[in-house]
Amino acid sequence: MTEPFGTRLRRAMDERGPLCVGIDPHASLLADWGLNDDVAGLERFGRTVVEAVADRVAVVKPQSAFFERFGSRGVAVLERVVEETRAAGALVLMDAKRGDIGSTMAGYAEAFLHKDAPLFSDALTVSPYLGYGSLAPAVELARESGTGLFVLALTSNPEGPEVQHAVRADGRSVAATMLAHLAAENAGAEPLGSFGAVVGATVGDLSSYDLAINGPLLAPGVGAQGATPADLPAVFGSAVGNVVPNVSRGVLRHGPDIAALRAATAAFAGEIRAAVGGS
């Protein structure tokens, strides 16, 4: 990589719009597509989504767990999905939510962020809840390889607040602390930092949080989870220009027909552009 992830992401968002499409081949979606819940069905699903969307969206986000559940053969399918997505011009955000300490965290980072790894991706989701400092091996490798991280900060699951809204001795919430760490990582980066936060589009009022981290904000929750593109400006305020809205089921439910997947992608992309501005 000759350019940092943030630079490449900003360009992709400007050229293709900010939409991120998830690839979540869970059993019920495979069934809805008329596919068996096996490796062949997994491969048909994943590669069909890539064919339909990877040449027209900024980011594709495979959910690693749904491939890993098939063992080594499922991971081999994930490798092909990653390769074909990048060949079509989209950035790959691997949704694996890894988090550990020391050499184990370094191992996770190398699995997804090392340039020679079979699953080499443009960015990786990570969990900081062993302490933000536990992510240091991933941060270091991301800087070396020109890749990025998306750190869980304000997630939309109902269990999240018991950790993320907890208040530290200094009076600052855990989530606000994570955002502050990311702002420090991105200080001085232009046009956009490579270290982003995961902030759910359905979490409600975010006015008490400083989302100006000079990095991207991955926003799950648009579509089937209830948020709409029109909600984004109110949720993210002045940071909305750095939001990467993720849609998974809202697009995927239109498969396996490629034309229908493309039409759903175009509809969401158009609504998002209208809501957040841009070409």
Phi, psi and chi 1 to 4 in degrees:
 res  aa     phi    psi   chi1   chi2   chi3   chi4
   1 MET       -  130.1  -70.2  -62.4  173.0      -
   2 THR  -101.0  -13.0   57.8      -      -      -
   3 GLU  -125.4  145.9  -67.8 -179.4  -58.1      -
   4 PRO   -64.8  155.6  -18.0   29.5      -      -
   5 PHE   -55.3  -43.4  171.3   69.9      -      -
   6 GLY   -59.4  -37.3      -      -      -      -
   7 THR   -66.1  -45.1  -59.1      -      -      -
   8 ARG   -68.6  -36.7  -65.7 -177.6  -71.0  117.2
   9 LEU   -66.8  -44.3  176.7   61.6      -      -
  10 ARG   -58.9  -42.7  178.5   78.7  -86.8  163.0
  11 ARG   -64.9  -43.4 -177.6  167.6   59.0 -113.3
  12 ALA   -63.5  -40.5      -      -      -      -
  13 MET   -65.6  -39.3  -67.9  169.3   68.9      -
  14 ASP   -68.3  -36.6  -69.0  -15.8      -      -
  15 GLU   -83.3  -38.6  -67.6  176.5   -6.5      -
  16 ARG  -113.3   -5.7  -64.1 -174.0  171.4 -162.3
  17 GLY    89.1  165.0      -      -      -      -
  18 PRO   -86.9   -0.2   30.9  -35.1      -      -
  19 LEU   -61.3  136.2  176.9   62.1      -      -
  20 CYS  -115.5  128.6  168.0      -      -      -
  21 VAL  -106.2  126.8  173.0      -      -      -
  22 GLY   -85.9  148.9      -      -      -      -
  23 ILE  -113.0  102.0  -57.2 -177.6      -      -
  24 ASP  -122.3   79.6  -63.8    2.0      -      -
  25 PRO   -81.5   64.8   27.4  -31.5      -      -
  26 HIS   -80.1  166.3   48.7   75.5      -      -
  27 ALA   -58.1  -39.1      -      -      -      -
  28 SER   -68.3  -35.3   62.2      -      -      -
  29 LEU   -70.5  -39.2  -94.3  176.3      -      -
  30 LEU   -58.0  -43.2  -67.4  176.9      -      -
  31 ALA   -64.2  -41.3      -      -      -      -
  32 ASP   -61.3  -30.7  -71.3  -14.7      -      -
  33 TRP   -83.3   -2.2  -80.4   34.0      -      -
  34 GLY    77.7   23.7      -      -      -      -
  35 LEU  -106.4  152.6  -59.9  173.0      -      -
  36 ASN   -75.1  152.3  -68.3  -31.1      -      -
  37 ASP   -85.0   69.5 -172.9   20.7      -      -
  38 ASP  -146.7 -177.5   56.5   19.4      -      -
  39 VAL   -63.7  -37.5  173.3      -      -      -
  40 ALA   -64.3  -42.5      -      -      -      -
  41 GLY   -64.4  -41.4      -      -      -      -
  42 LEU   -57.8  -46.8  175.0   74.4      -      -
  43 GLU   -65.9  -43.4 -178.1  161.8   17.8      -
  44 ARG   -59.3  -44.9  169.2   81.8 -174.0  -79.5
  45 PHE   -62.2  -56.0 -174.5   98.5      -      -
  46 GLY   -60.4  -44.8      -      -      -      -
  47 ARG   -75.3  -26.6  -62.5  178.9   75.9  179.8
  48 THR   -67.7  -42.9  -62.6      -      -      -
  49 VAL   -62.0  -43.7  177.7      -      -      -
  50 VAL   -59.2  -46.8  171.0      -      -      -
  51 GLU   -60.1  -36.7 -178.7 -179.9   -7.9      -
  52 ALA   -76.4  -35.9      -      -      -      -
  53 VAL  -122.8  -21.3  -51.0      -      -      -
  54 ALA   -70.2  -14.9      -      -      -      -
  55 ASP   -93.6    7.2   63.8  -16.0      -      -
  56 ARG  -140.3   -6.1   60.8 -160.5   61.4 -150.0
  57 VAL  -114.8  161.9  -59.6      -      -      -
  58 ALA   -72.4  -40.5      -      -      -      -
  59 VAL  -138.6  139.7 -177.4      -      -      -
  60 VAL  -118.5  134.2  169.7      -      -      -
  61 LYS  -121.5   91.7 -177.7  174.8   72.7   65.4
  62 PRO   -70.6  136.7   -9.8   24.9      -      -
  63 GLN   -91.0  108.9  170.1   48.1 -101.0      -
  64 SER   -58.1  -35.7  179.5      -      -      -
  65 ALA   -59.2  -36.8      -      -      -      -
  66 PHE   -73.3  -16.1  -66.2  121.3      -      -
  67 PHE   -91.6  -41.4  -65.1   84.8      -      -
  68 GLU   -61.9  -28.2  -68.0  178.1   45.4      -
  69 ARG   -64.3  -15.9   70.7 -168.4 -177.8   99.1
  70 PHE   -95.8    9.2  -68.5  101.6      -      -
  71 GLY    73.2 -152.1      -      -      -      -
  72 SER   -61.4  -33.7   60.8      -      -      -
  73 ARG   -69.5  -34.8  -66.7  174.2   65.5 -160.3
  74 GLY   -68.2  -39.4      -      -      -      -
  75 VAL   -65.3  -35.4  173.1      -      -      -
  76 ALA   -62.8  -37.8      -      -      -      -
  77 VAL   -64.2  -42.3  172.2      -      -      -
  78 LEU   -60.3  -38.9 -178.5   56.7      -      -
  79 GLU   -59.3  -42.1  -69.4  175.0    9.4      -
  80 ARG   -67.9  -38.9  -72.8 -168.3  -73.4  -84.3
  81 VAL   -61.2  -44.0  164.5      -      -      -
  82 VAL   -61.7  -48.9  168.0      -      -      -
  83 GLU   -61.0  -45.8 -180.0 -178.3    7.3      -
  84 GLU   -72.3  -33.0  -68.9  174.4    9.7      -
  85 THR   -63.2  -47.3  -63.5      -      -      -
  86 ARG   -68.2  -35.3  -61.9 -176.5   74.2 -164.2
  87 ALA   -63.4  -29.7      -      -      -      -
  88 ALA   -84.0   -4.9      -      -      -      -
  89 GLY   103.2   -4.7      -      -      -      -
  90 ALA   -86.0  153.8      -      -      -      -
  91 LEU   -82.4  142.9  -59.8  176.4      -      -
  92 VAL  -100.3  119.3  176.0      -      -      -
  93 LEU  -106.6  108.2  167.7   53.9      -      -
  94 MET   -81.3  117.8 -175.8   62.4   68.5      -
  95 ASP   -92.2   90.6 -165.8   -4.5      -      -
  96 ALA  -121.9  -15.2      -      -      -      -
  97 LYS    49.2   46.9  -62.0 -176.7  179.3   68.7
  98 ARG   -75.8  147.7  -63.1  -58.2 -162.3 -111.5
  99 GLY  -165.2  123.8      -      -      -      -
 100 ASP  -162.2 -162.0 -144.9  -55.8      -      -
 101 ILE  -127.0  155.5   60.3  172.8      -      -
 102 GLY    54.6 -132.2      -      -      -      -
 103 SER   -65.3  -26.8   58.8      -      -      -
 104 THR   -69.7  -42.4  -52.1      -      -      -
 105 MET   -63.2  -38.6 -172.2   67.4 -120.8      -
 106 ALA   -61.6  -38.8      -      -      -      -
 107 GLY   -64.3  -43.3      -      -      -      -
 108 TYR   -60.6  -43.8  -76.9  137.1      -      -
 109 ALA   -61.1  -43.6      -      -      -      -
 110 GLU   -65.4  -30.7  -70.8  168.5    4.6      -
 111 ALA   -64.7  -30.4      -      -      -      -
 112 PHE  -119.2  -18.8  -61.9  103.9      -      -
 113 LEU  -118.2   -6.2  -57.5  177.6      -      -
 114 HIS   -81.0  135.1 -168.7  -78.2      -      -
 115 LYS   -60.7  -22.9   64.4 -179.6  179.7   61.5
 116 ASP   -98.7    3.1  -64.4  -34.5      -      -
 117 ALA   -75.9  141.7      -      -      -      -
 118 PRO   -59.5  -27.2  -24.7   35.0      -      -
 119 LEU  -103.1   23.6  -71.1  169.8      -      -
 120 PHE   -53.1  121.6  178.7   53.9      -      -
 121 SER  -123.3  163.3  -57.5      -      -      -
 122 ASP   -74.8  -27.3  -64.2  -76.1      -      -
 123 ALA  -158.3  164.6      -      -      -      -
 124 LEU  -140.7  137.8  171.7   69.6      -      -
 125 THR   -81.9  140.3   58.1      -      -      -
 126 VAL  -137.8  154.5  -68.5      -      -      -
 127 SER  -106.6  127.5  172.9      -      -      -
 128 PRO   -97.2   14.4   38.5  -36.0      -      -
 129 TYR   -87.1   18.4  -65.3  110.4      -      -
 130 LEU  -102.2   16.0  -72.0  172.4      -      -
 131 GLY   101.3  136.2      -      -      -      -
 132 TYR   -56.5  -36.3 -176.2   84.3      -      -
 133 GLY   -60.4  -22.6      -      -      -      -
 134 SER   -65.7  -18.2   66.9      -      -      -
 135 LEU   -83.1   -0.8  -59.8  179.5      -      -
 136 ALA   -52.1  -43.8      -      -      -      -
 137 PRO   -60.0  -37.3  -25.1   36.2      -      -
 138 ALA   -71.6  -39.2      -      -      -      -
 139 VAL   -61.4  -44.8  171.4      -      -      -
 140 GLU   -64.5  -44.7  -67.8  167.8    7.3      -
 141 LEU   -68.3  -36.6 -176.3   54.5      -      -
 142 ALA   -60.8  -41.9      -      -      -      -
 143 ARG   -64.1  -41.3  -69.6 -165.5 -174.5  -79.7
 144 GLU   -67.6  -37.3  -68.3  173.4    9.5      -
 145 SER   -97.9   -3.3   60.3      -      -      -
 146 GLY    74.1   24.6      -      -      -      -
 147 THR  -104.2 -174.7   54.6      -      -      -
 148 GLY  -137.5  170.4      -      -      -      -
 149 LEU  -129.3  147.8  -60.6  176.0      -      -
 150 PHE  -120.2  114.5  -77.1   87.6      -      -
 151 VAL   -96.7  129.8  177.1      -      -      -
 152 LEU   -60.3  125.4  -57.6  179.9      -      -
 153 ALA  -128.9  -61.5      -      -      -      -
 154 LEU  -129.9   83.1  -73.3  159.3      -      -
 155 THR   -84.5  159.9   58.5      -      -      -
 156 SER   -90.7   -5.7   53.8      -      -      -
 157 ASN   -70.0  146.4   61.6  -57.9      -      -
 158 PRO   -66.5  -20.2   20.2  -31.4      -      -
 159 GLU   -80.6  -17.6  -55.8   85.7   -0.8      -
 160 GLY   -57.4  -42.5      -      -      -      -
 161 PRO   -59.7  -27.1  -29.7   37.4      -      -
 162 GLU   -63.7  -23.8   70.1 -179.1   44.2      -
 163 VAL  -102.6  -48.8  173.3      -      -      -
 164 GLN   -71.1  -30.4  -63.6  157.7   21.2      -
 165 HIS   -93.5   -2.2  -67.0 -178.8      -      -
 166 ALA   -60.3  143.4      -      -      -      -
 167 VAL  -103.5  129.4  177.0      -      -      -
 168 ARG   -78.0  172.5  -66.3  159.3   27.4  105.4
 169 ALA   -61.1  -25.7      -      -      -      -
 170 ASP   -84.6    4.0   62.6    4.0      -      -
 171 GLY    87.9   -1.9      -      -      -      -
 172 ARG   -99.9  140.2 -172.6  164.4   57.9  178.8
 173 SER   -70.3  161.7   72.1      -      -      -
 174 VAL   -61.4  -43.8  171.7      -      -      -
 175 ALA   -61.6  -43.9      -      -      -      -
 176 ALA   -63.2  -33.4      -      -      -      -
 177 THR   -65.1  -42.4  -59.7      -      -      -
 178 MET   -62.8  -42.1  -62.1  -52.8  156.4      -
 179 LEU   -63.1  -38.3  -67.7  168.5      -      -
 180 ALA   -66.0  -40.3      -      -      -      -
 181 HIS   -59.6  -43.3  -79.8  -58.7      -      -
 182 LEU   -67.0  -38.8  -68.1  167.7      -      -
 183 ALA   -60.1  -38.7      -      -      -      -
 184 ALA   -66.9  -39.9      -      -      -      -
 185 GLU   -61.5  -35.9  -60.8  -74.0    4.0      -
 186 ASN   -92.8    2.4  -67.7  -35.9      -      -
 187 ALA   -56.9  127.1      -      -      -      -
 188 GLY    82.7   -5.5      -      -      -      -
 189 ALA   -72.8  140.4      -      -      -      -
 190 GLU  -137.2  141.5  -65.5 -177.8   -0.5      -
 191 PRO   -82.3   -7.1   32.7  -36.5      -      -
 192 LEU  -158.8  139.4 -172.1   67.1      -      -
 193 GLY   -71.7  164.5      -      -      -      -
 194 SER   -98.2    1.6  -63.0      -      -      -
 195 PHE  -116.5  105.7  -60.4   94.7      -      -
 196 GLY  -105.1  172.6      -      -      -      -
 197 ALA  -118.4  149.7      -      -      -      -
 198 VAL   -95.4  116.9  179.1      -      -      -
 199 VAL  -133.0  112.0  178.5      -      -      -
 200 GLY   -65.1  139.3      -      -      -      -
 201 ALA   -73.2   -8.2      -      -      -      -
 202 THR  -110.7   11.9   58.0      -      -      -
 203 VAL   -81.1   -8.2  -62.5      -      -      -
 204 GLY    96.9 -149.4      -      -      -      -
 205 ASP   -68.3  119.6 -177.2   10.2      -      -
 206 LEU  -111.0   15.9  -65.3  175.2      -      -
 207 SER   -64.2  -21.3   59.4      -      -      -
 208 SER   -85.9   -2.7   62.6      -      -      -
 209 TYR  -109.1  142.1  -70.8   93.9      -      -
 210 ASP   -90.6  101.9 -175.0    1.6      -      -
 211 LEU   -89.9    2.6  -60.0  178.2      -      -
 212 ALA   -81.9   73.6      -      -      -      -
 213 ILE   -97.4    3.8   63.1  169.5      -      -
 214 ASN    56.9   32.9 -168.4   32.2      -      -
 215 GLY  -148.9  172.0      -      -      -      -
 216 PRO   -75.1  153.4   27.4  -34.1      -      -
 217 LEU  -120.8  105.7  -58.4  167.5      -      -
 218 LEU   -76.2  123.6  178.9   68.0      -      -
 219 ALA  -117.6   86.4      -      -      -      -
 220 PRO   -71.6  161.0   25.1  -30.9      -      -
 221 GLY   112.3   -5.8      -      -      -      -
 222 VAL   -82.0  131.7  176.5      -      -      -
 223 GLY   103.9 -117.9      -      -      -      -
 224 ALA   -63.1  -26.5      -      -      -      -
 225 GLN   -82.8   -5.0  -65.7 -178.9   49.2      -
 226 GLY   117.1  -22.7      -      -      -      -
 227 ALA   -81.0  151.2      -      -      -      -
 228 THR  -117.7  159.3   69.7      -      -      -
 229 PRO   -54.6  -35.6  -30.4   38.4      -      -
 230 ALA   -65.0  -19.9      -      -      -      -
 231 ASP   -76.9  -20.0  -64.7  -31.5      -      -
 232 LEU   -60.1  -45.6  -63.5  172.8      -      -
 233 PRO   -60.3  -38.6  -26.0   37.0      -      -
 234 ALA   -69.1  -35.8      -      -      -      -
 235 VAL   -74.4  -43.7  173.6      -      -      -
 236 PHE  -103.3   -9.5  -68.3   94.5      -      -
 237 GLY    57.5 -135.5      -      -      -      -
 238 SER   -67.7  -13.8   60.7      -      -      -
 239 ALA   -87.3    3.3      -      -      -      -
 240 VAL   -62.2  -26.7   72.8      -      -      -
 241 GLY   -66.7  -15.4      -      -      -      -
 242 ASN  -105.9   10.3  -68.6  -23.8      -      -
 243 VAL   -83.1  136.1  169.7      -      -      -
 244 VAL  -112.4   92.8 -178.5      -      -      -
 245 PRO   -73.1  130.1   -9.9   26.3      -      -
 246 ASN  -101.3  129.9  176.5   75.0      -      -
 247 VAL  -123.0  127.8  178.5      -      -      -
 248 SER  -116.7  -81.0  -65.0      -      -      -
 249 ARG   -59.8  -32.6  -78.5  173.6  -70.3  171.6
 250 GLY   -58.9  -28.7      -      -      -      -
 251 VAL   -94.8  -47.7  168.1      -      -      -
 252 LEU   -63.0  -29.0  -59.4  177.5      -      -
 253 ARG   -65.6  -11.6   65.9 -176.2  179.3   86.4
 254 HIS   -88.4   -3.9  -66.1  -81.5      -      -
 255 GLY   -77.9  171.8      -      -      -      -
 256 PRO   -88.2    4.7   31.8  -34.3      -      -
 257 ASP   -70.1  119.5 -177.8   77.5      -      -
 258 ILE   -63.6  -40.7  -72.8  177.7      -      -
 259 ALA   -62.1  -38.3      -      -      -      -
 260 ALA   -69.7  -39.3      -      -      -      -
 261 LEU   -61.6  -43.0  -71.0  166.3      -      -
 262 ARG   -66.4  -38.7  -72.5  176.4  174.3  166.9
 263 ALA   -65.2  -41.8      -      -      -      -
 264 ALA   -65.2  -40.7      -      -      -      -
 265 THR   -61.7  -45.4  -60.7      -      -      -
 266 ALA   -62.7  -38.1      -      -      -      -
 267 ALA   -65.0  -47.2      -      -      -      -
 268 PHE   -64.1  -42.8  -86.1  109.8      -      -
 269 ALA   -59.8  -42.5      -      -      -      -
 270 GLY   -65.9  -41.5      -      -      -      -
 271 GLU   -65.3  -37.9  -68.8  177.5   29.7      -
 272 ILE   -68.7  -43.5  -70.7  167.1      -      -
 273 ARG   -59.9  -41.8  -76.0  179.2 -177.3  -91.6
 274 ALA   -64.3  -34.5      -      -      -      -
 275 ALA   -77.6  -40.2      -      -      -      -
 276 VAL  -105.3   -5.0  -52.1      -      -      -
 277 GLY    88.9 -176.8      -      -      -      -
 278 GLY    99.5  174.8      -      -      -      -
 279 SER   -74.1      -   57.7      -      -      -
